Every structure is written in structure tokens, then in C-alpha cells.
Amino acid sequence: MRRTLPLAAAVAVTLALTACGGGSPSATSSASRPSASASSSASSSPSASVSPSGSGGLYVALGDSLAAGYQPGGAELRDTAYPALTAKRLQSGGELTLDNLGCSGETTTSLIKGGKCDFAAGSQLQQAEKLLKASDKVALVTIDIGGNDLLRCVRGGAQIDTACVRAGVATVKKNLPTILTRLRTAAGKDVPVLVLGYYNPWLAAKALNQPVKGVDAAAKAYTGLSTAIESAATSTGTTFVGLDEAFSTNDTTPTKINGRTVPKNAAQICTLTNICTAADIHLTDEGAATVARVLAKAAQKAGVS
């Protein structure tokens, strides 16, 4: 049986883990992870490609540690990360070739300029542009980015720098339209470019009344981040894919978990992330499958079969 941490302790440790400069999984350097390369045949994980034939076309996934399949302890399981699971859900119309460029610790700035992971083209965005322009059959592009622009604002696990959080949202507002415009241009006007929203990890801390200064502001900042991502998608002709329904973000129905009653949105964070079992906000297998289901549905609605 998996050891379950008390919720309060788990959240406190998680906030410490996500602090800037504190050995955070969201701050993994390029020296401590596999390099991402120029092609699917030599990508950061050889298993990133769902099919070598690619009869259904190319699927390029960009993002941070969520796309990379980061797990507690430092492993990146790309075979069970949400891009791979999304590709498998979409294989009925022909097998997709997936190139997962996800880089743990990536921010909107580093995705443009590079520096977090090693890409032959320079940065994750440049690598994606190179792949998309070289392919004559692009089926889908997905991206999750922006969360690390805010997570760096946790100081020592006990205080959230609210000014830093506001600056992080402003940085996303500035950088994301540029990123999405370049992806839209490289992919072509008819290729679905899906922009994933984030779940709100601060809801668990807020629900459990954690003694973390600034947690209310951080929880509210999620709304600002989500709005910035959705606005950038709308203004660039790309498609925003929110996770609020799947993660019950606005559902405060009392729900029992681990022997105590919390709002359903906090319970969903506990179920779909590793926060309660490993003090880590990254997705569980169920969480990755949930995100993949939401993305695949959006892709099918956009014409990917």
C-alpha cells in the first residue's frame, strides 16, 4: 500500500519543493536531465514517438515538466505523460508521430530564448519551428507553459512573494502571444494548436489553512494566469483548452479524502497530482490520463481524428 502523507504536511512540503532555487523539480537544469534533440528519432526520449510510420501525421508537444512526464524523485516518464496518452487516444485515424519537446523547469522566457534544456535549434520554440516547417503533414501542436513563471515566487516554503506572482503573470501576458504566433505561423493556419490551461495547486493549501503567507494571493493568481493564457490563445488564432471542469476548480462541495473533509476542488488536486502521496504537485497516472482525455476531445473537435 502506498504511504499517504497527511494533507497539511504534504502541502507544506510541496510548497518548499517548488521554491525557487530549492532543488525544485520545476527548476531542473539542462545538466541534470536528458537533452532534447533535433528529431523524433533522437529526441530526449526515444519512446517519445508513438509510431515511426506517422501515417496520421506529426504531433509536436511543447511544455514544461507536465509535458515531460516528471515524476516524484526526478524521473521523466514520457511514455505515460499526457502527450503520449493524447496521441494514443487519437490513433483511430492513423498513427501519429509524436515529438515531445517538454522541458522540466521551462518558463515562457526560456522556451523562447533557451537555457533550461539542450535543443539543437537553440530553444524549445526554435526546435518546434524547425520540426513543423520541415514536415509536410503536421496534425497537431499542443503546449503547456507559464506555470513556472509563478512557481518561482515561493520563498523557502513558507512565504509567497505576491509582487513576484504579479510580475510572473505579466511576463506570461508578454511572452505567450509571441510564442503562439510563431507556432501558428510554423504549423500553418489549418493545423490545430491547443494551448493547455493549468490546474490550481494552491487550492489544497488554501483549503487546509496552511500557514503560508500570501497563499490567498497565489490562489487568486491562478485566475490571472488562466485569463492570460486564454487571452493569448484567442488573440493568436489558437485554441485554449481549460482544465477547470476536469479538476473541479470551481466546485467546493464538501468531499471526504484521507479521513477529513475538504472542498471537491482540493480533493481533485490530491487525486490527480502527487501532492498527498509524495508531496509533489506533478500529475499522477490518473491526472495525466485526465489531461490527455481533455486534450484529445479538444483535438477531435478541431478535426484531428
QUIJODA-V885309 format. One record per backbone hydrogen bond with DSSP energy under -0.5 kcal/mol. NH is the residue of the N-H (numbers start at 1). CO is the residue of the C=O. Records with the same first field share a line. If there is no record, write none. Layout:
BEGIN
NH = CO + CO
END
This chain:
BEGIN
5 = 3 + 276
10 = 6
11 = 7
12 = 8
13 = 9
14 = 10
15 = 11
16 = 12
17 = 13
18 = 14
19 = 16
20 = 154
22 = 19
27 = 24
28 = 25
32 = 29
33 = 30
36 = 118
42 = 39
43 = 40
48 = 45
49 = 46
50 = 48
51 = 96
56 = 95
57 = 54 + 95
58 = 137
59 = 97
60 = 58 + 140
61 = 59 + 99
62 = 142
64 = 144
68 = 64
69 = 65 + 66
70 = 65
71 = 75
74 = 71
77 = 69 + 75
78 = 76
80 = 77
81 = 78
82 = 66
85 = 81
86 = 82
87 = 83
88 = 84
89 = 85
90 = 86 + 87
91 = 88
93 = 90 + 305
94 = 91
97 = 57
98 = 96
99 = 59
100 = 98
101 = 61 + 99
103 = 63
106 = 103
111 = 107
112 = 108
113 = 109
114 = 110
115 = 117
119 = 117
122 = 119
125 = 111
127 = 123
128 = 124
129 = 125
130 = 126
131 = 127
132 = 128
133 = 129
134 = 130
135 = 131 + 132
139 = 58 + 137
140 = 58
141 = 192
142 = 60
143 = 194
144 = 62
149 = 146
150 = 146 + 147
151 = 147
152 = 148
153 = 150
154 = 151
155 = 159
156 = 154
158 = 155
159 = 155
160 = 213
161 = 153 + 159
162 = 160
165 = 161
166 = 162
167 = 163
168 = 164
169 = 165
170 = 166
171 = 167
172 = 168
173 = 169
174 = 170
175 = 171
176 = 172
178 = 174
179 = 175
180 = 176
181 = 177
182 = 178
183 = 179
184 = 180
185 = 181
186 = 182
187 = 183
188 = 184
191 = 188
192 = 139
194 = 141 + 192
195 = 239
196 = 143 + 194
197 = 241
201 = 199
203 = 200
204 = 201
205 = 201
206 = 202
207 = 203
208 = 204
209 = 206
210 = 205
212 = 210
213 = 158 + 211
215 = 212
218 = 214
219 = 215
220 = 216
221 = 217
222 = 218 + 219
223 = 219 + 220
224 = 220
225 = 221
226 = 222
227 = 223
228 = 224
229 = 225
230 = 226
231 = 227
232 = 228
233 = 229
234 = 230
235 = 231
236 = 232 + 233
237 = 234
238 = 233
239 = 193
240 = 238
241 = 195
242 = 240
247 = 243
248 = 245
249 = 244
251 = 248
252 = 250
255 = 262
257 = 260
260 = 257
262 = 255 + 260
264 = 253
265 = 251
266 = 263
267 = 263
268 = 264
269 = 265
270 = 266
271 = 267
272 = 268
273 = 269
274 = 280 + 282
276 = 270
278 = 274
279 = 275
280 = 274
284 = 272
288 = 284
289 = 285
290 = 286
291 = 287
292 = 288
293 = 289
294 = 290
295 = 291
296 = 292
297 = 293
298 = 294
299 = 295
300 = 296
301 = 297
302 = 298
303 = 300
304 = 299
305 = 303
END
